[in-house]
Amino acid sequence: MNDRESKSGFMQEAAAGYEKPCAGDHDNILARYELYPLGEQAVVIRWDGEISEAMLEVVAATVRCLEQDICQAVVEFVRAYRTVTVYYDPVDMYLNGSTYIHKGRAFSLLSGVQVRSMEGMATKELREEDSPYAMICSWIRGRLKGLQNSLRFRNAVEHLEMRIVPVCFDLEFGPDLSELASKAKLSVQEVVGLICSATYLVHMVGFTNGFPYMGGFPDCLAMPRRSQPRLLVPEGTVAVAGTQAGIYPIASPGGWQQIGRTPLNLLVGNERGMAALEMTLTGATLEFREDALVALCGAAMDARAEDGPPLPGWRPVLVRSGTVLRLGRALRGARACLAVAGGIAVPAVLGSRSTHVPSRLGGFAGRALQPGDRLQAGAPTAAALALEARLAAAAPGTPIAPAAWAIAPSARPPYAEQPVVRVTRGREAEAMTGESLHHFLTTPYSVTLQSDRMGYRLEGERLEETEPQEMISEAVTIGTVQVPPGGQPIVLMADAQTTGGYPRIAQVAAVDLPLLAQLKPGGAVRFREISLQEAQALYVQQQLLLKQLEKMVRIRSAESR
């Protein structure tokens, strides 16, 4: 432990890249913002204050301001009650160093750093002042400087449409309603009257697709989240957390208190981005009606052609028409992906071809595959067709024909049965006791059976806050480690929501998320702290390596079998 680390093992505020609230007019909400990182690919703008119409307008005006002169590295903005999360591409920010105007003169955000390849990309060379995080913060501060003097609050609800939502408050649909009434020392009828007399304002949509986070719930009825989230909250459930109200648009896990249910069905509307087939723990039996070029990566699976040879992984393989592939259980790891030249032909929904099963959106009919389903492949590229022809000529009459070359083991993720996963400090880390943070960083945690693509529920040493708190929901992302009141951490995974209300004690480094995703229930993981600068440098290195790998694959595909 060095002098920049706390006794708990987490780095002090300056080392983690946090910025203190800006000075200025403290009567103006905008003057009290701060910036903090959310992993390697996002920065959060946060204001002091409670849920209010004025705060809603500040958030909306900030997004409008940032969109007017957007930085090319910015991917998207996500709004919350009192935050705006700016997602950005650290690689684009680091390599291109776009020029901006600051104090009347142009300057390069890269401060003279001109790295264009993997040469010299050592972690130590990514100085804090030259990091992608420092660059994006500089851009945000410059954009918000003018906004502080120009914003005029206006009635945030004046032009919004009013909707009446029918709710059944029967105790069958609101199992926590009687407890809420008891704590408020009111009858259930009085509680229902207060709830129905209030007007609610939707501040954001997150958690699951279409989940409205609403302010306006009566303060006297505030009730904290459950100590242990329920594994399944029914679709249409009306729920409360503190003074927040919400409606679950789909059945999903959740820790809010259930007070009723609405009958309304709230609906939401072999390049990167092409669809592949993901398999967890066990695979599928696939019959090919046409020749296809495939590749199996990820977990090592018992995969073979029926009555034929095994299907080797991490390389292109020609599968002949009429061949039946049997993809059995995962021998090492938990998740494997089968890619097909041309991609699986499914429509893009909200910019993605993946399946979000809880929302019944995307992929193949918005659900997991079933026996009898027929999948169509898209049109392969000319290079893929040429490789197919070479493989076919080299191995005529065989059910499968693998290429002689493969991705080198050194270029594959270092999967392990008990990985050490690197994390950066989370926003609420200091809200936990020092002993709890020590346990988190020094003892193993196991993956429970209640884990899924939305989140891995871990079990190990109980983590405790120094003082209990009821948080207003704020930004979360893939890899965020949250701690519910029950004290067992949850790591948000590929289907993570965009907001959450439990303390965020850590953020898994993006480069190590694949290691975590390959753990089966019962598997163990340990966590190790690194700085934000190190996490971003590792991410940049990984992305540059992948770009080089893409070039090498194209070269090998074109030149030989």
C-alpha positions in Angstrom: 0.0 0.0 0.0 1.4 3.4 -0.9 0.6 6.9 0.3 -2.1 7.4 -2.3 -4.2 4.6 -1.0 -6.7 4.5 1.8 -6.7 2.0 4.6 -9.5 0.1 2.9 -7.4 -0.4 -0.2 -9.2 2.0 -2.4 -7.4 5.1 -3.8 -8.1 8.5 -2.5 -10.3 10.9 -4.4 -7.6 12.7 -6.4 -6.1 9.5 -7.7 -9.5 8.2 -8.9 -10.1 11.2 -11.1 -12.9 12.8 -9.2 -13.5 16.6 -9.4 -14.9 18.7 -6.6 -18.1 20.7 -7.3 -17.4 23.8 -9.4 -17.4 27.1 -7.5 -19.8 29.8 -8.5 -23.3 31.0 -7.7 -24.6 28.5 -5.1 -28.2 29.6 -5.7 -27.9 28.2 -9.2 -28.0 24.4 -9.5 -25.7 24.4 -12.5 -22.9 26.0 -10.4 -22.8 23.0 -8.1 -21.9 20.2 -10.6 -19.1 17.7 -10.3 -17.7 15.1 -12.7 -16.8 11.5 -11.8 -15.9 8.4 -13.9 -18.2 5.5 -14.5 -15.7 2.9 -15.7 -13.4 3.6 -18.6 -16.1 4.6 -21.2 -18.4 7.0 -19.3 -18.3 10.2 -17.2 -21.1 11.4 -15.0 -22.1 15.0 -14.6 -23.9 15.3 -11.2 -25.6 18.3 -9.5 -26.4 18.8 -5.9 -30.1 18.9 -5.0 -33.2 16.8 -4.7 -35.7 15.6 -7.3 -37.5 18.7 -8.6 -38.8 20.4 -11.7 -35.8 22.8 -11.7 -33.4 19.8 -11.6 -35.3 18.2 -14.5 -34.8 21.4 -16.5 -31.1 21.6 -15.7 -30.6 18.0 -16.9 -32.5 18.6 -20.1 -30.7 21.9 -20.8 -27.3 20.3 -20.3 -28.1 17.5 -22.8 -29.3 20.2 -25.3 -26.1 22.2 -24.8 -23.8 19.2 -25.2 -25.6 18.0 -28.4 -25.2 21.4 -30.1 -21.4 21.0 -30.6 -20.9 17.4 -29.9 -17.4 15.9 -29.6 -16.8 13.1 -32.2 -15.8 10.6 -29.5 -19.1 10.9 -27.7 -21.4 7.9 -28.2 -24.6 8.9 -26.3 -26.1 10.7 -23.3 -28.2 9.1 -20.6 -30.3 11.3 -18.3 -31.2 10.6 -14.7 -32.8 12.6 -11.8 -29.7 14.8 -11.3 -27.1 13.3 -13.6 -26.2 13.1 -17.2 -24.0 10.2 -18.2 -21.7 10.9 -21.2 -20.6 7.6 -22.9 -17.6 8.1 -25.1 -15.0 6.1 -27.0 -11.6 6.3 -25.1 -9.7 5.0 -28.1 -11.1 7.7 -30.5 -10.4 10.3 -27.8 -6.9 9.1 -27.2 -5.7 8.6 -30.8 -7.4 11.5 -32.6 -7.2 14.3 -30.1 -9.9 16.5 -31.6 -9.2 20.2 -31.4 -11.6 22.5 -29.4 -11.8 26.1 -28.5 -10.8 27.1 -25.0 -10.2 30.7 -23.7 -10.2 32.0 -27.3 -7.5 29.8 -28.7 -7.4 26.3 -30.3 -5.6 23.6 -28.5 -5.2 19.8 -28.9 -6.7 17.7 -26.1 -3.8 15.3 -26.6 -1.3 17.9 -25.3 1.2 16.8 -27.9 0.9 13.1 -27.5 0.8 11.5 -31.0 0.4 7.7 -30.5 -0.9 6.1 -33.6 0.0 2.4 -33.1 0.8 -0.1 -30.4 4.4 1.1 -30.1 5.1 2.6 -26.8 1.5 2.0 -25.5 2.7 1.0 -22.0 0.3 1.6 -19.2 2.7 4.0 -17.5 2.8 6.3 -20.6 -0.9 7.2 -20.3 -0.4 10.1 -17.9 -3.4 11.4 -16.0 -3.4 14.7 -17.8 -3.4 13.0 -21.2 -5.9 10.3 -20.4 -9.2 10.0 -22.3 -11.0 10.8 -19.1 -9.2 14.1 -18.6 -9.9 15.0 -22.3 -13.7 14.4 -22.1 -13.9 16.3 -18.8 -12.1 19.3 -20.4 -14.7 19.2 -23.3 -17.7 19.0 -20.8 -16.4 21.9 -18.7 -15.9 24.1 -21.7 -19.4 23.4 -22.9 -21.1 24.0 -19.5 -19.2 27.2 -18.8 -21.5 29.2 -21.1 -24.6 27.4 -20.1 -24.3 28.5 -16.4 -25.0 32.2 -17.4 -27.6 31.5 -20.1 -30.1 29.0 -18.6 -33.5 30.3 -17.6 -35.7 27.9 -15.6 -39.1 27.3 -17.0 -42.0 25.2 -15.9 -40.9 21.6 -16.7 -44.4 20.2 -16.8 -46.2 23.0 -18.6 -46.0 21.4 -22.0 -46.1 17.7 -21.0 -49.0 15.4 -21.6 -51.0 14.1 -18.6 -51.8 10.4 -18.4 -54.1 8.7 -16.0 -52.8 5.2 -15.0 -55.4 2.9 -13.4 -53.9 0.9 -10.5 -55.3 -2.0 -8.5 -54.3 -1.5 -4.9 -55.5 -4.9 -3.7 -53.1 -6.5 -1.3 -52.6 -9.4 -3.7 -51.0 -7.0 -6.2 -49.4 -4.8 -3.6 -47.8 -7.1 -1.0 -45.9 -4.3 0.6 -48.8 -1.8 0.9 -49.9 -2.8 4.4 -46.3 -2.5 5.7 -46.1 1.0 4.1 -49.3 2.0 5.8 -48.2 0.6 9.2 -44.9 2.6 9.0 -46.8 5.8 8.1 -49.3 5.1 10.9 -52.2 5.4 8.4 -54.8 3.0 7.1 -54.4 1.4 3.7 -57.3 3.5 2.5 -55.6 6.7 3.6 -52.4 5.6 1.9 -54.2 4.9 -1.3 -55.9 8.3 -1.1 -52.6 10.1 -0.7 -51.0 8.1 -3.6 -53.9 8.8 -6.0 -54.1 12.5 -5.1 -50.4 13.2 -6.1 -49.2 14.2 -9.6 -46.1 12.4 -10.8 -43.4 13.6 -13.2 -41.3 11.2 -15.2 -37.7 12.3 -14.8 -36.1 9.4 -16.7 -36.6 6.0 -18.2 -34.2 3.2 -17.2 -33.5 0.0 -15.3 -35.5 -2.1 -17.9 -36.8 -0.8 -21.2 -39.7 1.5 -20.5 -39.3 1.7 -16.6 -40.4 5.2 -15.7 -38.7 6.8 -12.7 -41.2 9.3 -11.3 -40.9 12.1 -8.7 -43.8 13.4 -6.7 -44.4 10.4 -4.4 -45.6 11.8 -1.0 -42.7 12.3 1.4 -44.7 11.0 4.3 -45.0 7.6 2.6 -41.3 7.2 1.7 -40.2 3.6 2.2 -36.6 2.3 1.6 -35.8 -0.5 -0.8 -36.0 -4.1 0.3 -32.8 -5.4 2.0 -32.8 -8.2 -0.6 -34.2 -7.7 -4.1 -36.9 -10.0 -5.2 -35.9 -12.4 -8.0 -39.1 -11.7 -10.0 -41.4 -8.6 -9.9 -44.5 -9.1 -12.0 -45.1 -7.0 -15.1 -47.2 -3.9 -14.4 -46.2 -3.7 -10.8 -46.4 -0.2 -9.3 -43.6 0.2 -6.8 -41.8 2.8 -4.6 -38.2 3.3 -3.4 -37.8 6.2 -1.0 -39.7 9.0 -2.7 -39.4 7.5 -6.1 -42.2 5.8 -7.8 -42.0 3.5 -10.8 -43.9 0.9 -12.9 -42.3 -2.4 -14.0 -43.1 -2.7 -17.7 -41.8 -6.3 -17.8 -41.3 -9.1 -15.3 -37.8 -8.7 -13.8 -35.8 -8.8 -10.6 -36.3 -5.7 -8.4 -35.8 -4.3 -4.9 -38.6 -1.7 -4.8 -41.6 -2.0 -2.5 -44.7 -3.3 -4.4 -47.8 -1.3 -3.7 -50.1 -2.2 -6.6 -50.4 -3.2 -10.2 -51.6 -1.6 -13.4 -53.3 -3.4 -16.2 -51.6 -1.2 -18.8 -49.0 -3.0 -20.9 -46.3 -0.4 -21.3 -44.4 -1.1 -24.6 -41.1 0.1 -25.9 -40.6 0.6 -29.0 -19.3 -10.0 -40.5 -18.8 -6.6 -39.3 -19.1 -5.5 -35.7 -22.8 -5.5 -35.0 -23.7 -8.6 -37.0 -25.7 -11.2 -35.1 -24.1 -14.4 -33.7 -25.5 -17.2 -31.6 -24.7 -17.1 -27.9 -24.9 -20.3 -25.8 -24.7 -20.5 -22.0 -23.6 -23.6 -20.2 -25.0 -25.9 -23.0 -25.4 -25.5 -26.7 -27.8 -26.6 -29.4 -28.1 -29.1 -32.2 -28.0 -27.3 -35.6 -28.7 -28.7 -39.0 -27.1 -26.8 -41.9 -29.2 -26.6 -45.1 -26.4 -24.8 -47.0 -22.6 -24.6 -46.8 -21.6 -22.1 -44.2 -18.4 -20.6 -42.8 -18.5 -20.6 -39.0 -16.3 -19.9 -36.0 -16.8 -21.0 -32.4 -15.2 -18.8 -29.7 -15.5 -18.3 -25.9 -16.1 -21.2 -23.6 -14.6 -24.6 -24.6 -17.6 -26.7 -25.6 -18.1 -30.4 -26.5 -18.8 -29.5 -30.1 -18.7 -31.9 -33.1 -20.3 -32.9 -36.3 -22.8 -35.7 -35.8 -20.8 -39.0 -36.3 -17.9 -36.8 -37.3 -14.9 -35.0 -36.0 -14.8 -32.3 -33.2 -15.4 -28.7 -34.2 -12.2 -26.8 -33.3 -12.6 -23.4 -31.8 -11.1 -20.0 -32.5 -10.7 -20.5 -36.3 -12.9 -20.5 -39.4 -14.5 -23.8 -40.3 -16.5 -24.7 -43.4 -19.6 -26.7 -42.5 -21.1 -28.7 -45.4 -24.8 -28.6 -46.3 -26.6 -31.5 -44.6 -24.2 -31.6 -41.6 -25.6 -31.7 -38.1 -23.5 -29.9 -35.5 -24.0 -31.0 -31.9 -22.9 -28.3 -29.4 -23.0 -29.9 -26.0 -22.1 -28.7 -22.6 -19.4 -26.1 -21.7 -16.3 -28.0 -20.6 -14.4 -24.8 -19.5 -16.1 -21.5 -19.1 -19.8 -20.7 -19.3 -20.6 -18.9 -22.6 -19.7 -19.6 -26.2 -20.6 -17.7 -29.4 -21.0 -19.3 -32.9 -20.6 -16.8 -35.7 -21.8 -17.5 -39.3 -20.4 -15.7 -42.3 -22.9 -13.0 -43.3 -24.3 -12.9 -39.7 -27.6 -14.3 -38.6 -30.2 -12.4 -40.6 -32.4 -10.7 -37.9 -33.6 -7.1 -38.0 -31.9 -4.3 -36.0 -34.0 -3.1 -33.1 -32.9 0.2 -31.5 -29.5 -0.1 -33.2 -28.8 -3.7 -32.2 -29.5 -7.3 -33.5 -29.1 -8.9 -30.0 -32.0 -10.4 -28.1 -33.2 -8.8 -24.9 -35.3 -11.7 -23.6 -37.0 -9.8 -20.6 -38.3 -7.1 -23.0 -39.1 -9.6 -25.8 -37.2 -7.4 -28.2 -34.6 -8.0 -30.9 -32.9 -11.1 -32.2 -35.1 -14.0 -33.3 -38.7 -13.1 -32.3 -37.4 -11.5 -29.1 -36.9 -14.9 -27.4 -34.5 -17.8 -26.8 -34.3 -20.3 -29.6 -36.7 -23.3 -29.6 -36.6 -26.7 -31.4 -37.7 -26.3 -35.0 -36.6 -22.7 -35.4 -35.0 -21.8 -38.7 -32.3 -19.2 -38.9 -31.2 -17.5 -42.1 -27.7 -16.2 -42.7 -27.0 -13.0 -44.4 -24.9 -12.6 -47.5 -21.2 -13.5 -46.9 -18.5 -11.1 -48.0 -16.4 -11.9 -51.1 -13.4 -12.8 -48.8 -15.6 -15.3 -46.9 -16.8 -16.9 -50.1 -13.2 -17.2 -51.3 -12.1 -18.8 -48.1 -15.1 -21.3 -48.2 -14.0 -22.3 -51.7 -10.4 -22.9 -50.6 -11.4 -25.0 -47.6 -13.8 -27.0 -49.7 -11.2 -27.7 -52.3 -8.7 -28.8 -49.6 -11.0 -31.2 -47.9 -13.6 -32.6 -50.3 -16.3 -34.9 -49.0 -15.8 -34.1 -45.3 -18.7 -32.7 -43.1 -16.4 -29.9 -41.7 -13.2 -28.4 -43.0 -11.3 -26.2 -40.5 -8.6 -23.7 -41.5 -5.1 -24.7 -40.6 -4.6 -21.4 -38.7 -6.3 -20.0 -35.6 -6.3 -17.1 -33.2 -3.2 -17.5 -31.1 -3.8 -18.4 -27.4 -1.9 -15.3 -26.4 -4.5 -13.2 -28.2 -7.5 -14.9 -26.5 -9.0 -13.7 -23.2 -7.2 -15.4 -20.3 -10.2 -17.3 -19.0 -9.7 -18.9 -15.6 -11.7 -20.9 -13.1 -10.9 -18.5 -10.3 -10.0 -15.2 -12.0 -8.7 -12.1 -10.4 -10.8 -9.3 -11.8 -9.5 -5.7 -11.7 -11.8 -2.9 -10.5 -11.7 0.9 -10.1 -13.2 2.6 -7.1 -16.9 3.3 -7.2 -18.7 6.5 -6.4 -20.1 5.3 -3.0 -17.0 3.3 -2.0 -16.3 5.6 0.9 -19.9 5.0 2.2 -18.8 1.4 3.1 -16.9 0.5 6.2 -13.1 0.1 5.9 -13.5 -3.6 7.0 -16.0 -4.2 4.2 -13.9 -2.7 1.5 -10.9 -4.8 2.8 -13.1 -7.9 2.6 -14.2 -7.0 -1.0 -10.6 -6.7 -2.2 -9.0 -9.6 -0.3 -11.6 -12.4 0.0 -13.2 -14.6 -2.8 -16.8 -14.2 -3.8 -18.8 -17.0 -5.5 -21.4 -16.6 -8.3 -24.9 -17.7 -7.1 -27.5 -19.6 -9.0 -29.6 -16.4 -9.2 -27.2 -14.8 -11.7 -28.1 -13.9 -15.3 -27.1 -11.6 -18.1 -28.5 -8.6 -16.2 -26.4 -9.2 -13.1 -24.2 -11.6 -11.3 -25.3 -12.0 -7.6 -22.2 -12.8 -5.5 -21.9 -14.4 -2.1 -19.1 -14.0 0.3 -18.2 -11.7 3.2 -21.1 -9.3 4.0 -20.4 -5.7 3.1 -21.8 -2.9 5.3 -22.3 0.8 5.0 -21.0 3.1 7.7 -24.5 4.6 7.9 -27.7 3.3 6.2 -28.8 5.5 3.3 -31.6 5.6 0.8 -30.1 6.7 -2.5 -31.8 8.5 -5.4 -31.3 6.3 -8.5 -28.2 7.4 -10.5 -26.2 6.1 -13.4 -24.9 2.5 -13.6 -23.3 0.6 -16.5 -22.0 -2.8 -17.4 -19.5 -3.8 -14.7 -20.9 -1.6 -11.9 -20.7 -3.4 -8.6 -23.7 -2.5 -6.4 -24.3 -3.5 -2.8 -28.0 -3.9 -1.7 -28.8 -3.6 2.1 -28.4 -7.4 2.4 -24.6 -6.8 2.0 -24.0 -9.3 -0.9 -22.6 -7.5 -4.0 -24.2 -7.6 -7.5 -22.1 -7.1 -10.6 -24.1 -5.7 -13.5 -23.5 -7.6 -16.8 -24.3 -7.4 -20.5 -28.1 -6.7 -20.0 -27.4 -4.1 -17.3 -29.9 -1.3 -16.7 -28.9 2.3 -17.1 -29.7 3.5 -13.5 -29.7 2.0 -10.0 -30.2 3.0 -6.4 -27.8 0.8 -4.5 -24.3 2.0 -3.4 -21.8 1.6 -6.3 -18.6 0.5 -4.6 -16.5 -0.5 -7.7 -16.4 -0.7 -11.5 -15.0 -3.8 -13.2 -12.4 -2.9 -15.7 -13.8 -3.5 -19.2 -10.9 -5.7 -20.2 -11.8 -8.2 -17.4 -15.5 -8.4 -18.0 -15.1 -11.4 -20.3 -13.3 -13.2 -17.5 -16.3 -12.7 -15.2 -18.8 -13.6 -17.8 -17.2 -17.1 -18.2 -17.8 -18.0 -14.6 -20.4 -20.7 -13.9 -22.6 -20.7 -10.8 -20.4 -21.7 -7.9 -17.3 -20.2 -9.5 -15.2 -17.9 -7.4 -13.7 -14.5 -8.2 -11.3 -12.1 -6.5 -11.1 -8.4 -7.0 -8.0 -6.2 -7.3 -8.0 -2.4 -7.4 -6.4 -0.4 -10.2 -6.5 3.3 -11.1 -8.8 4.8 -13.7 -5.8 5.7 -15.8 -4.6 2.1 -15.8 -8.0 0.8 -16.7 -8.3 3.2 -19.6 -4.8 2.3 -20.8 -5.6 -1.4 -20.7 -8.8 -0.8 -22.7 -7.0 1.3 -25.3 -4.4 -1.4 -25.7 -7.0 -4.1 -26.0 -8.9 -2.2 -28.7 -5.7 -1.5 -30.7 -4.8 -5.2 -30.4 -8.2 -6.2 -31.7 -7.8 -3.8 -34.7 -4.4 -5.4 -35.5 -6.0 -8.9 -35.1 -8.7 -8.0 -37.5 -6.1 -7.0 -40.1 -4.2 -10.2 -39.6 -7.3 -12.4 -40.0 -8.2 -10.6 -43.2 -4.6 -11.2 -44.5 -4.6 -14.9 -43.5 -8.1 -15.5 -45.0 -7.0 -14.1 -48.3 -3.6 -15.8 -48.7 -4.0 -19.4 -47.7 -6.0 -22.2 -46.1 
